[in-house]
Amino acid sequence: MIVVSDTSPMTNLSAVGALELLHQLYDRVIIPQAVYDEMASLEQYQVRLRFKL
């Protein structure tokens, strides 16, 4: 199964150290460019994500 994710599920799963759940549940996770850009910009607000973009 393929899933397309927006920012909220990814940042929330990352915050609780459970981002790997996406890979356990889905064969492929697609992140739109706008989501990538938003997640990358979170660092400027000192939001620490537990994964690398």
C-alpha positions as CSV (number, residue, x, y, z in Angstrom):
1,M,0.0,0.0,0.0
2,I,1.1,3.5,-0.7
3,V,0.3,6.5,1.5
4,V,0.8,10.2,0.9
5,S,1.4,12.1,4.1
6,D,1.0,15.7,5.2
7,T,3.1,17.4,7.8
8,S,1.1,16.8,11.0
9,P,1.2,13.0,11.2
10,M,4.9,13.0,10.4
11,T,5.9,15.6,13.0
12,N,3.6,14.1,15.6
13,L,4.9,10.5,15.1
14,S,8.5,11.9,15.1
15,A,7.8,13.8,18.4
16,V,7.0,10.5,20.1
17,G,9.7,8.5,18.4
18,A,7.3,6.4,16.4
19,L,8.0,7.6,12.8
20,E,9.0,4.1,11.9
21,L,5.3,3.1,12.1
22,L,4.7,4.6,8.7
23,H,7.2,2.2,7.2
24,Q,5.8,-0.8,9.2
25,L,2.3,0.0,7.9
26,Y,2.9,1.0,4.3
27,D,5.2,-0.2,1.6
28,R,5.8,3.3,0.3
29,V,5.4,6.7,1.9
30,I,5.2,9.7,-0.4
31,I,6.0,13.2,0.9
32,P,4.9,16.0,-1.3
33,Q,7.5,18.8,-1.9
34,A,5.4,21.3,0.1
35,V,5.4,19.0,3.1
36,Y,9.2,18.5,2.8
37,D,9.7,22.2,2.6
38,E,7.5,22.8,5.7
39,M,9.3,20.1,7.7
40,A,12.7,21.5,6.7
41,S,11.6,25.0,7.8
42,L,10.6,23.7,11.3
43,E,14.2,23.6,12.2
44,Q,14.4,27.4,12.1
45,Y,11.8,27.4,14.9
46,Q,14.0,25.0,16.8
47,V,11.7,22.1,16.3
48,R,13.9,19.0,16.6
49,L,12.7,16.1,14.4
50,R,13.9,12.6,15.2
51,F,14.6,11.7,11.6
52,K,16.6,13.2,8.7
53,L,14.9,14.7,5.7
